[in-house]
């Protein structure tokens, strides 16, 4: 009689990439791409919303028979030459969203990956 291999599911944290080109390569094979924009906060109600950060997450990427999640954070601070012209930075980040929308399933929202390691240590009995 053959013994069956017992499988267990483990939560693998997302792999944070430093290069947007690498993220685009993995995003082509993703089941879903989730984007979450964060905006600058203004005290005035009539100010135009301007993107401050864009978090991209590629879910369901198959790499060597393992399903992985990849994450890339596009910060406003990393844009060279856009420090004063925040609308130009907003336009550039909007183009990124529209570029990803052409070839993939794109969803606006966040990805909750469970509790963090630090939180798990604090609730430990």
C-alpha positions as CSV (number, residue, x, y, z in Angstrom):
1,X,0.0,0.0,0.0
2,X,1.4,3.4,-1.0
3,X,1.5,6.2,1.5
4,X,-0.1,9.5,0.4
5,X,1.8,12.7,0.7
6,X,0.1,15.0,3.1
7,X,0.0,18.5,1.7
8,X,-0.3,21.6,3.8
9,X,-0.9,25.1,2.6
10,X,1.4,27.9,3.8
11,X,1.1,31.6,3.2
12,X,3.9,32.9,1.1
13,X,4.4,36.6,1.5
14,X,4.6,38.6,-1.7
15,X,7.9,39.1,-3.4
16,X,8.7,42.8,-3.5
17,X,10.4,43.8,-6.7
18,X,12.7,46.8,-7.1
19,X,12.4,47.1,-10.9
20,X,9.2,47.9,-12.7
21,X,10.3,46.0,-15.9
22,X,10.6,42.8,-13.8
23,X,7.1,43.4,-12.4
24,X,5.7,43.8,-16.0
25,X,7.4,40.5,-17.0
26,X,5.7,38.6,-14.2
27,X,2.4,40.5,-14.6
28,X,1.9,39.2,-18.1
29,X,1.4,35.7,-16.6
30,X,-0.7,36.8,-13.6
31,X,-4.2,35.7,-13.0
32,X,-5.2,39.1,-11.5
33,X,-3.3,42.4,-11.1
34,X,-4.5,44.5,-8.2
35,X,-3.6,48.2,-8.0
36,X,-4.1,50.5,-5.0
37,X,-3.5,54.3,-5.5
38,X,-2.8,56.6,-2.6
39,X,-3.3,60.3,-3.0
40,X,-1.8,63.4,-1.5
41,X,-4.0,64.9,1.3
42,X,-5.0,68.5,0.8
43,X,-6.8,70.8,3.3
44,X,-8.8,72.3,0.4
45,X,-11.9,70.5,-1.0
46,X,-11.5,71.9,-4.5
47,X,-7.9,70.7,-5.0
48,X,-7.4,68.0,-7.7
49,X,-6.4,64.6,-6.4
50,X,-2.8,63.8,-7.1
51,X,-1.3,60.3,-6.9
52,X,1.4,59.9,-4.2
53,X,2.0,56.1,-4.4
54,X,0.7,53.3,-6.5
55,X,1.0,49.7,-5.2
56,X,0.8,47.0,-7.8
57,X,0.3,43.3,-6.9
58,X,0.4,40.4,-9.4
59,X,-1.5,37.5,-8.0
60,X,-1.4,33.9,-9.3
61,X,1.9,33.9,-11.2
62,X,3.0,30.3,-12.0
63,X,6.8,30.0,-11.6
64,X,8.1,26.4,-11.8
65,X,4.8,24.9,-10.7
66,X,4.6,27.2,-7.7
67,X,2.0,30.0,-7.5
68,X,3.6,33.3,-6.3
69,X,2.6,36.9,-5.7
70,X,4.7,39.8,-6.8
71,X,4.5,43.3,-5.6
72,X,5.9,46.6,-6.8
73,X,5.4,50.0,-5.2
74,X,5.7,53.1,-7.4
75,X,6.5,56.0,-5.1
76,X,6.1,59.6,-6.1
77,X,9.5,60.3,-4.4
78,X,11.3,58.1,-6.9
79,X,10.2,60.1,-9.9
80,X,13.2,62.1,-11.2
81,X,12.3,65.6,-12.3
82,X,8.7,65.5,-11.1
83,X,9.2,67.0,-7.6
84,X,7.5,70.3,-8.5
85,X,5.2,69.2,-11.3
86,X,2.9,66.7,-9.4
87,X,0.4,66.7,-12.2
88,X,3.1,65.3,-14.5
89,X,3.7,62.5,-12.0
90,X,0.0,61.9,-11.8
91,X,-0.2,61.6,-15.6
92,X,2.8,59.1,-15.6
93,X,1.3,56.9,-12.9
94,X,-2.1,57.0,-14.7
95,X,-0.4,55.8,-17.9
96,X,1.0,52.8,-15.9
97,X,-2.5,51.8,-14.8
98,X,-3.9,52.1,-18.3
99,X,-0.9,50.1,-19.7
100,X,-1.5,47.2,-17.4
101,X,-5.2,47.3,-18.1
102,X,-4.7,46.4,-21.8
103,X,-3.5,42.8,-21.3
104,X,-4.6,41.6,-17.9
105,X,-7.5,41.4,-15.5
106,X,-7.0,44.6,-13.5
107,X,-8.8,45.2,-10.2
108,X,-8.6,48.3,-7.9
109,X,-8.3,47.4,-4.2
110,X,-5.9,46.0,-1.7
111,X,-4.6,42.5,-1.0
112,X,-4.8,41.4,2.6
113,X,-2.1,38.8,3.1
114,X,-3.1,38.0,6.7
115,X,-1.5,39.2,9.9
116,X,2.1,40.3,9.8
117,X,4.9,38.4,11.6
118,X,5.1,41.1,14.3
119,X,1.3,40.9,15.0
120,X,1.5,37.1,15.2
121,X,4.2,37.4,17.9
122,X,2.2,39.8,19.9
123,X,-0.9,37.6,20.0
124,X,1.0,34.5,20.8
125,X,-0.1,32.9,24.1
